[in-house]
Amino acid sequence: MTTSVALIHSPVTSAVAWGAVPDALRARGVHVVVPEVLDDDDPPYASRFVARVAQQLQLAAPRDRLLLVGHGDAGPLLPQIAFARQAAGVPVTGYLFVDAQLPRSLKTSTRLELIESDDPVQGAALSQLLADGGRVPDWSDGELAVSIGDPTDRALLLAGLRPRALDFFTEPLPVPEDWPDAPCAFLQLSDPYLTAARTAELRGWPVHRRAAHHFWAMTNPHELVDELLALAT
């Protein structure tokens, strides 16, 4: 049975956020699957995203044992994706969170509550922005230029952004029962995920930290692959 890596993008971006990481992994002899979900525009958002990812994984790697790698807001959904694989008779080999939120077992967890728990100041600002009718993410080219120097890469990322309104962030997330069922690891790339990294450490997971930025995959794909493979061992 083949072991493969599944790169799961955040529901607020597209798969382009992984940059050249898929090709860099393939160059190391790793079989890679990169689902892309762009049609989960209506609630229930989380369930739609999980179902689309599970369907694509089933088509691309029906019998592969997968290491699930989640970026950003994909993190809390990894257990549900894994449960879909288990239902198909193929358990996952592990979970790797890349600058990602962590799944919580609270019955009422929402994305906004997760952010407020990790960073109350950021959570309060986000809550107010969304309550005023804003949509997130709302990054500009100038803001992204600080971390992503290549204008083509910035344009690709901006084109793939999927800004979400309040109901996306206040939707109850699936509760991960009997999880984790496989080893977990965490890679922190930016300050907003400091609390998540500390939580991962408290849970006894391997944690690596790099002084980088959230979209390091787009600017330093080979270095990111080095980290992924090191944590995967």
C-alpha positions, -999 to +999 in steps of 0.1 A: +000+000+000+015+034-011+020+062+014+013+096+000+013+132+012-020+152+009-016+189+009-048+206+021-051+243+014-070+267+037-107+273+028-098+310+024-072+304-003-067+281-032-041+253-037-018+279-053-008+288-017+013+256-017+035+272-044+061+248-058+060+225-027+041+197-046+068+196-073+096+198-047+082+168-029+078+148-061+114+156-069+123+138-036+103+108-047+072+115-026+038+108-041+017+140-036-020+147-038-032+183-039-070+187-036-085+221-045-119+232-033-134+263-049-171+256-047-179+257-010-195+291-011-227+281+008-232+267+042-225+243+057-190+255+047-169+230+067-189+200+056-188+210+020-151+215+021-145+182+038-167+163+014-150+178-016-115+171-003-125+135+006-140+130-029-108+142-046-086+121-024-107+091-032-103+097-069-066+105-068-054+080-042-081+055-034-059+030-015-030+052-004-022+057+032-021+095+035-001+119+056-026+149+059-008+183+058-031+212+065-024+249+062-041+277+081-078+273+084-077+237+071-062+225+104-095+221+123-109+200+094-082+174+092-098+150+116-130+149+095-111+144+063-093+115+080-126+100+092-138+100+056-107+080+047-113+056+075-149+050+063-134+041+030-111+016+048-079+035+045-066+051+077-042+080+076-006+078+088-005+111+105-013+148+106+010+178+100-002+213+108+016+240+089+009+274+105-025+261+112-053+263+137-057+231+157-089+210+161-107+214+194-131+191+211-154+218+224-189+212+212-194+249+202-161+257+186-163+281+157-134+296+136-139+329+154-138+313+188-106+295+179-090+328+169-103+346+200-089+318+221-055+320+205-053+358+203-080+378+221-069+411+206-069+398+170-101+380+177-119+411+189-107+431+159-118+404+135-152+401+152-158+438+148-147+438+112-170+410+103-199+425+123-195+456+103-200+436+070-163+431+062-149+399+046-117+382+054-090+378+042-088+413+027-050+414+021-037+439-005-008+435-029+012+459-008+006+440+024+017+407+008+047+423-008+064+424+027+066+386+027+061+376-010+086+395-032+076+380-066+047+400-081+036+370-101+033+349-070+014+377-052-010+380-081-017+342-081-023+342-044-046+372-045-066+357-074-071+326-054-082+343-022-117+335-010-128+362+014-155+350+039-182+368+058-194+365+094-214+333+089-183+314+078-165+323+110-194+317+133-203+283+119-199+254+144-171+232+133-172+194+133-162+179+166-132+155+163-143+125+184-117+100+194-089+121+179-060+120+173-059+085+159-024+090+144+008+109+152+007+147+148+033+174+143+033+212+140+054+237+119+051+273+130+060+299+104+045+331+118+036+348+151-003+344+149+003+306+153+024+309+185-004+297+208-012+268+185+025+258+185+026+259+223-006+239+225+010+213+202+040+211+225+018+206+255+002+177+237+036+162+232+038+167+195+070+174+176+071+212+169+095+230+146+096+268+143+110+289+115+113+327+115+094+330+082+058+340+072+025+323+066+030+318+028+066+305+031+056+276+008+054+302-021+088+318-014+109+289+001+094+256-012+125+235-008+131+246+028+095+239+036+098+205+022+129+199+043+108+207+074+079+186+063+101+155+057+119+160+089+086+162+109+072+133+089+098+110+103 
